[in-house]
Amino acid sequence: MTGFGLPRVVGHRGAAAYAPENTLEGIREAAKRGARGVEFDAKLTGDGVVILMHDDALDRTTTGRGAVAEASHASIAVLDAGAWFGAEWRGAGVPTLADALRLIAAMDMQANIEIKPCRGREAETARSVAKVVRTCWPAGRPWPLLSSFSRISLAAARDMAPEMPRGLLLWEYAADWTAAADDLECVSIHCSDQHLRHDWANKVRREGYSLAAYTINDPVRAVELASWGVQCMISDRPDAILDVL
């Protein structure tokens, strides 16, 4: 197992401290603030279109209401996904994964696509994400990283698109993480800041995995994590973390 070349700092959901999350505007803001990579969430609409969305419901980040899994893409495409964050972002829409990948490729950035399935759609979402990546990502460029908390999703991605690198997301320490990462043929482990400890970081690196931590917004903590061997900081404030690293 060899390390995977994640950017040192990756914008979380675009640049979530500065712009509405999971929007093209957020991706542009991350680039403006120096990030060379962005992380965002991919979810299926009711009619099978992959969009950028974290929550299972539309309510928090759009002018819509109800479950994403029950809404058509056409009904989501007319929603405002920026006004909740600030009046200056009014008019931002919910992008498709295809839209986001084309923008990221045009800006020569890297992508960490978190597969964020609604319950019961774990494998379907992963396969749909992989299909969009294959269709939209420029030939000859390193593939985006596919990450997820869902082991079902990662297994489906492994089986359908073994050429695309995978990252296992963990909230807290799991005794079987090494077996899971090996079975899923992951290249990276993504640990929560709240639960990552020095000995666990050392273990991840000794096993040969790249190590990412989320969500790192405190520059002092970023310096400490870097000293532990954390290679990638996923941050709402990528510029603040870049300044100290």
C-alpha positions in Angstrom: 0.0 0.0 0.0 1.5 3.3 -1.1 0.3 6.8 0.0 -2.1 8.7 -2.2 -1.2 12.3 -3.2 -4.0 14.3 -1.6 -3.5 18.1 -1.6 -2.2 19.5 1.7 -5.3 21.5 2.2 -8.8 20.7 0.8 -11.8 23.0 1.0 -14.7 21.4 2.9 -17.9 21.4 0.8 -16.2 24.1 -1.3 -15.2 26.7 1.3 -18.0 26.4 3.7 -17.0 29.3 6.0 -17.1 31.8 3.2 -19.7 30.6 0.7 -22.7 28.3 0.6 -21.7 24.7 0.8 -21.8 22.3 -2.1 -22.3 25.0 -4.8 -20.2 26.1 -7.7 -19.8 29.4 -6.0 -18.2 27.6 -3.0 -15.8 25.7 -5.2 -14.7 29.0 -6.9 -14.3 30.5 -3.4 -12.0 27.7 -2.3 -9.8 28.2 -5.4 -9.8 32.0 -4.7 -8.5 31.3 -1.2 -5.7 29.1 -2.4 -7.1 25.6 -2.1 -5.9 23.1 -4.8 -8.6 20.6 -4.0 -12.2 20.6 -2.8 -14.3 18.0 -1.0 -18.1 17.9 -1.6 -21.0 15.6 -1.1 -22.7 13.6 -3.9 -26.3 12.4 -3.6 -29.0 11.0 -5.9 -32.2 12.8 -6.7 -35.5 10.8 -6.9 -35.0 10.4 -10.6 -31.4 9.4 -10.4 -29.4 12.5 -11.1 -26.2 13.0 -9.0 -26.2 16.4 -7.3 -24.1 18.1 -4.7 -26.0 17.9 -1.4 -25.1 16.9 2.2 -28.4 16.4 3.9 -31.1 13.9 3.1 -33.6 16.8 3.2 -33.6 20.0 1.1 -34.7 22.3 4.0 -31.5 23.5 5.5 -29.5 24.6 2.5 -32.2 25.4 -0.1 -35.6 27.0 -0.5 -37.1 23.6 -1.1 -38.7 21.2 1.4 -38.8 17.5 1.8 -36.5 14.5 1.0 -34.0 14.7 -1.8 -34.7 11.1 -2.6 -38.3 12.0 -3.4 -37.6 15.1 -5.5 -36.9 15.3 -9.2 -33.8 17.0 -10.5 -36.0 19.5 -12.4 -37.7 20.5 -9.2 -34.3 20.9 -7.4 -32.7 22.8 -10.2 -34.9 25.8 -9.7 -34.2 26.1 -5.9 -32.0 28.8 -4.4 -29.1 27.2 -2.5 -27.3 30.4 -1.5 -29.8 32.8 0.1 -29.7 30.9 3.4 -26.0 31.6 3.7 -26.2 35.3 2.9 -28.0 37.8 0.7 -25.0 38.2 -1.6 -25.2 34.5 -2.5 -28.8 34.7 -3.6 -29.3 32.9 -6.9 -26.7 30.1 -6.3 -28.2 26.8 -7.4 -27.7 23.1 -6.6 -25.2 21.9 -9.1 -25.0 18.4 -10.6 -21.9 16.4 -10.1 -21.2 16.8 -13.8 -21.3 20.6 -13.4 -18.9 20.5 -10.5 -16.4 18.2 -12.2 -16.3 20.3 -15.3 -15.6 23.4 -13.2 -12.9 21.7 -11.1 -11.2 20.3 -14.1 -11.2 23.7 -15.8 -9.6 25.3 -12.7 -7.0 22.4 -12.6 -8.1 21.4 -9.1 -8.4 18.0 -7.4 -11.7 16.6 -6.2 -12.6 14.5 -3.2 -16.2 13.3 -3.9 -17.9 12.1 -0.7 -20.6 9.5 -1.7 -23.4 10.6 0.6 -26.3 8.1 -0.1 -29.8 8.3 1.3 -30.6 5.1 3.2 -31.2 2.2 0.9 -29.4 3.8 -2.0 -25.8 3.1 -1.0 -24.7 1.0 -4.0 -26.9 2.8 -6.5 -25.4 6.2 -5.5 -21.9 4.9 -5.7 -22.4 3.4 -9.2 -24.1 6.6 -10.4 -21.2 8.7 -9.1 -18.6 6.5 -10.8 -20.5 6.7 -14.1 -20.6 10.5 -14.0 -16.9 10.7 -13.2 -16.1 8.4 -16.1 -18.2 10.5 -18.4 -17.0 14.0 -17.3 -13.5 13.8 -16.1 -10.8 14.6 -18.6 -8.8 11.7 -19.9 -5.2 11.6 -18.7 -5.8 13.4 -15.4 -5.6 11.5 -12.1 -9.0 10.4 -11.0 -10.9 12.2 -8.3 -10.9 10.4 -4.9 -14.2 8.7 -4.0 -14.7 8.7 -0.2 -17.6 7.6 2.0 -18.7 6.5 5.5 -20.7 3.9 3.7 -18.8 0.6 3.2 -21.6 -0.6 0.9 -21.0 2.5 -1.3 -17.2 2.0 -1.3 -17.6 -1.7 -2.2 -19.9 -0.8 -5.1 -17.4 1.8 -6.3 -14.5 -0.7 -6.0 -16.5 -3.3 -8.1 -17.6 -0.9 -10.8 -14.6 1.5 -11.0 -11.6 -0.2 -9.5 -9.4 2.3 -11.2 -10.7 5.2 -9.1 -9.0 5.7 -5.7 -11.1 5.3 -2.6 -11.0 6.7 0.9 -12.6 5.3 4.1 -14.3 8.0 6.2 -14.4 7.3 10.0 -16.0 9.4 12.7 -14.4 7.6 15.6 -12.0 4.8 16.0 -13.3 1.5 14.7 -11.5 -1.7 15.7 -11.9 -3.2 12.2 -10.8 -0.2 10.2 -7.6 -1.9 8.8 -9.6 -4.9 7.6 -12.3 -2.7 6.1 -9.7 -0.5 4.3 -7.9 -3.5 3.0 -11.1 -5.2 1.7 -12.3 -2.0 0.1 -8.8 -1.4 -1.4 -8.7 2.1 0.0 -5.7 4.4 -0.5 -6.6 6.9 2.3 -8.2 7.1 5.7 -10.2 10.2 6.7 -10.6 10.7 10.4 -12.6 13.3 12.4 -10.6 15.9 14.3 -12.7 15.2 17.4 -11.5 11.6 17.6 -8.1 11.4 16.0 -5.3 10.7 18.4 -1.6 10.5 17.9 -1.3 6.8 18.2 -4.1 6.2 15.6 -2.4 8.6 13.2 0.8 6.7 13.6 -0.9 3.5 12.9 -2.6 4.8 9.7 0.7 6.0 8.4 2.6 2.8 9.4 0.0 0.8 7.4 0.8 2.8 4.3 -2.4 4.8 4.0 -2.6 8.5 3.3 -4.2 10.3 6.2 -6.7 13.1 6.0 -8.5 14.9 8.9 -11.7 16.8 8.9 -12.9 19.5 9.7 -9.8 21.5 10.6 -10.4 25.2 11.1 -8.0 26.0 13.9 -4.5 26.8 12.6 -2.9 25.7 15.9 -4.6 22.3 15.6 -3.5 22.1 12.0 0.1 22.5 13.0 -0.2 19.8 15.6 -1.9 17.4 13.2 0.8 18.0 10.6 3.4 17.0 13.2 1.5 13.7 13.6 1.8 13.0 9.9 -1.6 14.1 8.8 -1.1 14.8 5.1 -4.4 16.5 4.2 -6.5 19.0 6.2 -10.1 19.3 5.1 -11.2 22.8 6.1 -14.0 25.3 5.9 -11.3 28.0 6.0 -8.6 26.7 3.6 -6.8 30.0 3.5 -6.3 30.1 7.3 -4.8 26.6 7.3 -2.6 27.2 4.2 -1.2 30.2 6.0 0.3 28.1 8.8 1.3 25.1 6.7 
